[in-house]
């Protein structure tokens, strides 16, 4: 599943910018569902696994970036 990590890596910046500007996290799991359904149509187990791992990877990346960010002055 190397595609999963690249997709999560690519979407981490736009989702992070939206989260920083609005203080709300967007529905990234829906985007992950569209991507995997386009790549592998008709495989529901793969769809659910890809969506879950992609969402978890993105949320953890955003929490890590939030925790590592510098405080405002």
Beta strands, then each sheet from edge to edge (+ up, - down):
end
